Amino acid sequence: MAQPEAVNGAVIDSVTIANTKVLAEAPAMAMGSLYQTIGNSVAMAAANAVYAQQQANVTYQAATTLGITKLYSANK
């Protein structure tokens, strides 16, 4: 079985630098992901609010139409 050879110091330095870079970028990546998630949640909440307003408007129109119809029919 062959004995392992010594690794060049430049290789060790480059791997260490790459690993350090990944560890250094991790908090920024996590915050970026968090901001995207929050932005998406806010957008969905706004879309749901618009949808609820539209559905309420349909209900209000139907109630108004029914009320006016009853008012006009009561005078006969």
N, CA, C and O of each residue as an XYZ file, in Angstrom:
304
protein
N       0.832     -1.161      0.000
C       0.000      0.000      0.000
C       0.887      1.237      0.000
O       1.855      1.326      0.754
N       0.539      2.185     -0.855
C       1.369      3.379     -1.005
C       1.106      4.346      0.136
O      -0.014      4.481      0.628
N       2.157      4.998      0.530
C       2.042      6.012      1.576
C       1.510      7.302      0.974
O       1.876      7.651     -0.148
N       0.650      8.020      1.699
C       0.149      9.291      1.167
C       1.263     10.318      1.073
O       2.150     10.382      1.924
N       1.195     11.116      0.020
C       2.209     12.141     -0.172
C       1.771     13.434      0.506
O       0.583     13.641      0.755
N       2.717     14.284      0.796
C       2.416     15.577      1.407
C       1.654     16.437      0.399
O       1.959     16.434     -0.793
N       0.668     17.168      0.894
C      -0.137     18.028      0.025
C       0.528     19.397     -0.040
O       1.016     19.932      0.955
N       0.525     19.930     -1.234
C       1.114     21.251     -1.439
C       0.374     22.280     -0.579
O      -0.854     22.242     -0.498
N       1.085     23.172      0.047
C       0.498     24.196      0.905
C      -0.453     25.110      0.157
O      -1.421     25.593      0.744
N      -0.210     25.361     -1.117
C      -1.089     26.225     -1.905
C      -2.463     25.582     -2.074
O      -3.478     26.277     -2.085
N      -2.496     24.260     -2.205
C      -3.771     23.559     -2.335
C      -4.561     23.676     -1.030
O      -5.763     23.942     -1.036
N      -3.868     23.476      0.075
C      -4.529     23.596      1.377
C      -5.073     25.008      1.569
O      -6.194     25.185      2.046
N      -4.279     26.014      1.196
C      -4.721     27.407      1.337
C      -5.946     27.695      0.474
O      -6.875     28.369      0.919
N      -5.949     27.185     -0.761
C      -7.075     27.471     -1.650
C      -8.359     26.808     -1.142
O      -9.433     27.403     -1.225
N      -8.259     25.591     -0.622
C      -9.434     24.912     -0.080
C      -9.927     25.637      1.165
O     -11.132     25.798      1.359
N      -9.001     26.072      2.003
C      -9.385     26.806      3.215
C     -10.078     28.109      2.858
O     -11.072     28.476      3.483
N      -9.562     28.810      1.857
C     -10.168     30.076      1.436
C     -11.575     29.832      0.883
O     -12.501     30.587      1.179
N     -11.731     28.777      0.081
C     -13.050     28.466     -0.487
C     -14.046     28.138      0.625
O     -15.185     28.604      0.593
N     -13.625     27.339      1.606
C     -14.524     26.985      2.705
C     -14.873     28.217      3.536
O     -16.020     28.375      3.953
N     -13.911     29.075      3.775
C     -14.158     30.298      4.541
C     -15.126     31.202      3.797
O     -15.993     31.827      4.408
N     -14.978     31.274      2.457
C     -15.871     32.099      1.648
C     -17.313     31.601      1.770
O     -18.236     32.405      1.902
N     -17.508     30.298      1.726
C     -18.850     29.734      1.848
C     -19.442     30.057      3.220
O     -20.606     30.444      3.329
N     -18.630     29.893      4.260
C     -19.115     30.199      5.609
C     -19.408     31.677      5.775
O     -20.342     32.046      6.486
N     -18.627     32.526      5.131
C     -18.833     33.970      5.254
C     -20.098     34.409      4.517
O     -20.759     35.358      4.939
N     -20.438     33.734      3.425
C     -21.611     34.119      2.644
C     -22.911     33.550      3.203
O     -23.988     34.005      2.817
N     -22.844     32.582      4.088
C     -24.041     31.914      4.587
C     -25.039     32.872      5.249
O     -26.230     32.774      4.953
N     -24.620     33.793      6.128
C     -25.608     34.700      6.724
C     -26.294     35.591      5.689
O     -27.497     35.836      5.783
N     -25.548     36.069      4.718
C     -26.145     36.912      3.678
C     -27.141     36.119      2.843
O     -28.198     36.637      2.483
N     -26.818     34.882      2.534
C     -27.742     34.049      1.763
C     -29.009     33.772      2.574
O     -30.114     33.781      2.032
N     -28.842     33.526      3.868
C     -30.003     33.264      4.718
C     -30.901     34.499      4.794
O     -32.124     34.381      4.716
N     -30.308     35.672      4.945
C     -31.109     36.894      5.013
C     -31.787     37.176      3.676
O     -32.933     37.624      3.649
N     -31.105     36.923      2.583
C     -31.712     37.098      1.264
C     -32.912     36.192      1.084
O     -33.945     36.611      0.561
N     -32.775     34.955      1.515
C     -33.894     34.015      1.439
C     -35.050     34.463      2.330
O     -36.216     34.355      1.949
N     -34.719     34.966      3.515
C     -35.750     35.455      4.428
C     -36.493     36.639      3.820
O     -37.721     36.700      3.886
N     -35.756     37.583      3.228
C     -36.390     38.756      2.620
C     -37.299     38.353      1.458
O     -38.376     38.924      1.289
N     -36.875     37.381      0.663
C     -37.711     36.916     -0.439
C     -38.989     36.265      0.086
O     -40.070     36.469     -0.467
N     -38.859     35.486      1.148
C     -40.031     34.836      1.732
C     -41.001     35.861      2.302
O     -42.213     35.750      2.116
N     -40.459     36.869      3.003
C     -41.317     37.916      3.563
C     -42.005     38.697      2.441
O     -43.199     38.987      2.519
N     -41.248     39.032      1.405
C     -41.829     39.746      0.267
C     -42.946     38.960     -0.393
O     -43.983     39.518     -0.750
N     -42.732     37.671     -0.552
C     -43.759     36.818     -1.151
C     -44.991     36.747     -0.254
O     -46.120     36.771     -0.744
N     -44.780     36.660      1.047
C     -45.915     36.601      1.978
C     -46.727     37.884      1.955
O     -47.957     37.850      1.993
N     -46.036     39.019      1.893
C     -46.743     40.307      1.844
C     -47.534     40.427      0.539
O     -48.664     40.914      0.535
N     -46.942     39.985     -0.551
C     -47.640     40.036     -1.835
C     -48.876     39.142     -1.825
O     -49.922     39.524     -2.349
N     -48.761     37.964     -1.236
C     -49.919     37.067     -1.152
C     -51.006     37.663     -0.262
O     -52.193     37.541     -0.565
N     -50.608     38.307      0.833
C     -51.594     38.935      1.712
C     -52.332     40.052      0.983
O     -53.545     40.197      1.134
N     -51.608     40.840      0.197
C     -52.250     41.914     -0.568
C     -53.193     41.335     -1.620
O     -54.291     41.853     -1.822
N     -52.773     40.271     -2.285
C     -53.630     39.648     -3.290
C     -54.896     39.079     -2.642
O     -55.986     39.190     -3.204
N     -54.752     38.478     -1.475
C     -55.920     37.940     -0.773
C     -56.861     39.052     -0.333
O     -58.080     38.882     -0.363
N     -56.306     40.187      0.075
C     -57.153     41.319      0.481
C     -57.936     41.855     -0.711
O     -59.114     42.190     -0.582
N     -57.294     41.936     -1.860
C     -57.991     42.396     -3.067
C     -59.099     41.427     -3.441
O     -60.208     41.842     -3.779
N     -58.801     40.140     -3.380
C     -59.817     39.133     -3.709
C     -61.005     39.228     -2.752
O     -62.154     39.134     -3.183
N     -60.738     39.412     -1.466
C     -61.814     39.525     -0.481
C     -62.660     40.767     -0.748
O     -63.883     40.724     -0.613
N     -62.020     41.868     -1.124
C     -62.768     43.078     -1.446
C     -63.659     42.869     -2.666
O     -64.798     43.333     -2.697
N     -63.140     42.177     -3.660
C     -63.934     41.918     -4.860
C     -65.152     41.050     -4.530
O     -66.258     41.317     -5.000
N     -64.942     40.026     -3.730
C     -66.056     39.150     -3.366
C     -67.084     39.892     -2.508
O     -68.287     39.686     -2.661
N     -66.610     40.753     -1.609
C     -67.525     41.544     -0.787
C     -68.325     42.500     -1.659
O     -69.512     42.717     -1.412
N     -67.691     43.073     -2.674
C     -68.389     43.990     -3.572
C     -69.528     43.288     -4.303
O     -70.605     43.858     -4.473
N     -69.292     42.068     -4.730
C     -70.352     41.299     -5.392
C     -71.516     41.073     -4.429
O     -72.678     41.216     -4.809
N     -71.204     40.723     -3.196
C     -72.252     40.507     -2.190
C     -73.027     41.791     -1.920
O     -74.254     41.774     -1.828
N     -72.306     42.908     -1.793
C     -72.966     44.194     -1.539
C     -73.886     44.588     -2.698
O     -74.985     45.099     -2.482
N     -73.429     44.348     -3.918
C     -74.256     44.671     -5.084
C     -75.523     43.823     -5.099
O     -76.611     44.322     -5.389
N     -75.374     42.535     -4.782
C     -76.540     41.653     -4.763
C     -77.521     42.087     -3.681
O     -78.731     42.096     -3.908
N     -77.006     42.446     -2.506
C     -77.887     42.890     -1.413
C     -78.583     44.195     -1.771
O     -79.765     44.369     -1.476
N     -77.860     45.111     -2.405
C     -78.455     46.383     -2.805
C     -79.545     46.160     -3.848
O     -80.626     46.742     -3.757
N     -79.264     45.328     -4.825
C     -80.256     45.028     -5.863
C     -81.505     44.408     -5.261
O     -82.622     44.781     -5.620
N     -81.323     43.466     -4.350
C     -82.471     42.818     -3.711
C     -83.261     43.826     -2.875
O     -84.491     43.818     -2.903
N     -82.572     44.688     -2.136
C     -83.251     45.688     -1.321
C     -84.046     46.666     -2.155
O     -85.180     46.990     -1.805
N     -83.483     47.142     -3.246
C     -84.190     48.083     -4.117
C     -85.380     47.404     -4.779
O     -86.445     48.004     -4.924
N     -85.196     46.156     -5.177
C     -86.312     45.405     -5.779
C     -87.461     45.285     -4.788
O     -88.621     45.460     -5.162
N     -87.155     44.991     -3.537
C     -88.208     44.884     -2.509
C     -88.880     46.251     -2.252
O     -90.090     46.325     -2.035
N     -88.082     47.314     -2.280
C     -88.675     48.647     -2.085
C     -89.653     48.983     -3.206
O     -90.749     49.478     -2.945
N     -89.265     48.718     -4.441
C     -90.148     49.021     -5.561
C     -91.382     48.132     -5.572
O     -92.465     48.581     -5.947
N     -91.228     46.870     -5.162
C     -92.368     45.963     -5.196
C     -93.341     46.239     -4.033
O     -94.506     45.850     -4.115
N     -92.900     46.885     -2.981
C     -93.770     47.169     -1.833
C     -94.773     48.262     -2.159
O     -95.819     48.330     -1.514
N     -94.496     49.119     -3.133
C     -95.379     50.217     -3.479
C     -96.546     49.797     -4.361
O     -97.424     50.619     -4.623
N     -96.593     48.582     -4.820
C     -97.646     48.138     -5.734
C     -98.888     47.728     -5.010
O     -99.867     47.328     -5.640
